[in-house]
Amino acid sequence: MSDIPDNSMAELNGKLDQIIRLLALSSINTNGSVKDNAVQLNKVGLAPKEIAALLGTTPNTVSVALSTAKRSKKKSVRKKND
């Protein structure tokens, strides 16, 4: 069991969440596409809903961008192997 009170733990979690979002924002390329930025943010573990909030778009748009990127990568790997 932890010696940290629940309200302090919640406050700490909130601050850590803010730090994670700030770090994620710093990795966004303002000239990059939604797809490129979504892939980058997804690599660091953010969910489509969180990515959408950071990029100012919808979770569905992010999910489609991630799916498109994944499909493109598979095609690229297949071409290399042929």
C-alpha positions in Angstrom: 0.0 0.0 0.0 1.1 3.5 -0.7 1.5 6.2 1.9 0.3 8.9 -0.5 -3.2 10.1 0.1 -5.7 9.5 -2.8 -6.2 13.2 -3.5 -2.5 13.8 -3.7 -2.2 10.8 -6.1 -4.9 12.2 -8.3 -3.2 15.6 -8.4 0.1 13.9 -9.2 -1.5 11.9 -12.0 -3.0 15.1 -13.4 0.3 16.8 -13.4 2.0 13.8 -15.1 -0.7 13.9 -17.7 0.0 17.5 -18.4 3.7 16.8 -18.8 3.0 14.0 -21.2 0.8 16.2 -23.3 3.4 19.0 -23.4 6.1 16.5 -24.5 3.8 15.1 -27.1 3.0 18.6 -28.4 6.7 19.4 -28.7 7.2 16.4 -31.0 4.5 17.5 -33.4 5.8 18.9 -36.7 3.6 22.0 -37.4 4.3 21.6 -41.1 3.6 17.8 -41.1 0.4 16.1 -42.0 -2.2 14.8 -39.6 -1.1 11.2 -40.6 2.6 11.8 -39.9 1.9 13.5 -36.6 -0.7 10.9 -35.6 1.8 8.1 -36.3 4.5 9.8 -34.2 2.2 10.4 -31.3 0.8 6.8 -31.5 4.4 5.5 -31.3 4.7 7.1 -27.9 1.6 5.4 -26.7 -1.2 8.0 -27.1 -4.6 6.8 -28.1 -6.5 8.2 -31.1 -8.8 10.2 -28.7 -5.7 11.8 -27.1 -4.0 12.4 -30.4 -7.2 14.0 -31.8 -7.3 16.5 -28.9 -3.7 17.5 -29.5 -4.1 17.9 -33.2 -7.5 19.6 -33.2 -9.2 16.9 -35.2 -11.5 13.9 -34.5 -10.6 10.5 -33.1 -12.1 9.0 -36.3 -9.7 11.1 -38.5 -6.8 9.9 -36.4 -7.9 6.3 -36.6 -8.2 6.5 -40.4 -4.8 8.2 -40.7 -3.2 5.4 -38.5 -4.9 2.7 -40.5 -3.7 4.3 -43.8 -0.2 4.6 -42.5 -0.2 0.9 -41.4 -1.5 -0.2 -44.8 1.1 1.8 -46.6 3.9 0.3 -44.5 2.7 -3.2 -45.2 2.7 -2.5 -49.0 6.2 -1.0 -48.7 7.5 -4.1 -46.9 5.8 -6.4 -49.4 7.5 -4.6 -52.3 10.9 -4.9 -50.6 10.4 -8.6 -50.2 9.4 -9.2 -53.9 
